[in-house]
Each structure stands twice: as C-alpha cells, then as structure tokens.
Amino acid sequence: MTRHPGPRAPRRTASPVLLFLAALLALLPALSVLTAPGARAADGDPAVSLSKKEAGKGGEITVSGSGWRAEALLMLLICGQSTPERGVVGGTNSCANADGRAVTTDKKGAFSKKLPVTEPPKPCPCVVHVATVTGEQALADAVFTVAGHPTADLPEQTGDGKLAVLATTRLEGDSSLLTWFGAPPARRLVFTVGNLGSAPVKDPVFEIGTAHGVYAPQWEERQWRGTVAPGAKAQIKLPVELSAGAHGDYQVSLRYGEKVLAEQPWGVGRPWGVTLFWVLLCLVVPAAVFRIGMAVVDKVRPRPAGSHRTRTPATRRRPKRRGRTGAGAGRDATTAPGATTEATTNAAATTDATTNAATTTDATTAVLPWFTPDSAPSENRPRPTTKGQA
C-alpha cells in the first residue's frame, strides 16, 4: 500500500511579549549579582582598612571605612595590647588618646582620614580602633604594627567562665555637703552575677560606662577581687564617680568583655551651692570695691582752707554794765560817797554768781544777770517819801 501524506499541523510561533519576559527572567540573576555587593556593604557590619599595615612613630597612615551609619561621628585611635578577635583588652587606657582623630561619615556610611602614627601606652600587638562617639555604639579594629614598639603577650583569659547578671542593679550611697558645692558625685553600683560556664572566673575585670544625653558612654575599668565558681553567684559592688559639677540625667552601663550586662539610670541634682557662691560673690565684691573707692576718694579729695585747724569754743564775755543816767543817777549822786548800802552788796553778789554760772556752760552767747544793780531788791534801801510824812 502506498501511504499518502496527510495534511501537516500548522506551527505556532511565540509572541514577542513572551520572548521579552523570558529574556528578562534570564537576566534577573545577573542583575542580582551586580547589585548584591553594594547592598551588603551598606547593610553589613562596619569595616576598616589601612593604607599601611606597619609604620614607625612619626609616620602617617590613611584609615578608610565603609558600612557605618550615615553621618556618624567616629573616633580613630591606635591601641596596644589588642587584637580584632579579643578587642581592646585594656579599654581606652591602652590607646594613644592624645593623638586620636575624629571623622564624620558621609551619607553612604563611608569615610577616609589620615592618622598620625604614635606609640600606645601598652605594648603590641596593636590595632587601629574605630568606634562611634554618639548614637548607637559600633566599633571595628584593624591589625596594625608600630615599628620599634615593644611587643608582649596578651593577658591570659579567665577560662570558659561566663558571667551574667541575675538581679536588677542599683546605686547605693548619698551625696555629701561637698557635692552640693560642686564635688564629684560618687555612688556604688551593686549587682549580682552568676557563673554560667564550666570554669571558675577569677578576679574579673568589668567596665563601667557613664553617658550623658546623646553621647556614648565613657568606659573605665573596675576589677573585682574574688572568684566565682561554676554555677555560683556573687554580689559585686563597684565604685562609680562623675566629674566635678556634673548634674542632670546620666546612664551607668556595666560591661564584661564585649557584652553589656546591665544599665542603670542616675539622676544627679544641680550643685546649688556653687550658684549661691557666685550670687554672693557678685554682691559682696561690688560692695567691697565701692567701700574701698569711697575711702580712697575721701583721702585724696581737696580740703577747704583752714579746715585742718581745731576750733575752740568762743570765750564768753562778761556783759558791760550800762551807765546810769537820769533820776537814778541823781539819787545815787545824792547818796553819800562812803555809804555802801546792803542792796548794792546783794546786787553785786548776785551778778558775780550769775556770771560764774554762765561761764561754766557751753553756750556761745553771753547770759545777762538776773538783776541789775539798780533794780536789785533791798530791805535797807530808803523808801520814797510821800506828802504829809516827815
């Protein structure tokens, strides 16, 4: 039999839309690969890179970073006795704080800053330590070698012990009278820790941080003398002290290793004694200056002429007796020259007594006698004759 070919099925061609979608799906993996590194750099952990891994004292290196928070203030330090794995063992006391540099990241969280090479107070191994100053805490370390600087082994770790705070922390202590006048406020941070590890922890070193406002905590090491056995707990008291004149709301943080164990708020009152002192100083000093100025003016001012002479009270002058005229004079004239009457004697005595009494007083005006010789009463004075009497 001869097979006759039948009719062929028609071929279907893909539409352009389907071809475009297929090509787009094929390109998506490539696009994700191209965009992934940038996203990881923005969302990943902060990273630090150095232009040189080793330099001597007096040199300079360039520190670059990425992955930090946008527009964050960072501090760059060269620290000794540190590794990226264990961090800065001695805290900022192991760093060359005086020669550190500050830098602000850009909008993408990157930065680049030159840092002078100086010898840290602790021996190497050394790192370049970069940490945030404000806001959320973040840090990163890069290995660096200071040429010519001594090298020593890191302090031994306390073992596999693991401390954790078991109860709420509290601050003990009261402010003294000196704190009211600006002395540094001091308290004791009391907390209870337990060893959750399998090895004892001997003489653990804690870090106490105090923060005010939006600033990052300033950490200080506090070592506790004692041993916490595995599964045991211990109550620890560590001193906390602020700077002189500190006031406002503070936050005390407790850190062991790289982990913050607890945070405790602390409200510090204002030192009103300092304010009272300045108020009194502003009142007393001007008053004292005014008194001294008035005394100086009184000493140097010109004196009027003759004011330095002492004034003596004016001497009293005895009043002069008035001359008698008229009838009185005629009567006296008719009296015998040698005859002294009792009235005349009494008048003279009265006049002398009055004059002596007036001279003993402080009055400046002369005092007239009570009676004049002519008007003084007298029993022996002759009465005037009347008509009809002999």
PyMOL commands that set and color helices and strands:
alter all, ss='L'
color gray80, all
select helices_A, chain A and resi 16-43+91-94+97-99+177-180+272-300+326-334+342-359
alter helices_A, ss='H'
color red, helices_A
select strands_A, chain A and resi 47-50+54-56+60-66+73-79+82-83+87-88+101-104+111-116+126-132+139-147+163-165+170-172+186-195+201-202+205-212+218-223+227-228+233-241+248-256+259-268
alter strands_A, ss='S'
color yellow, strands_A
deselect
rebuild
show_as cartoon
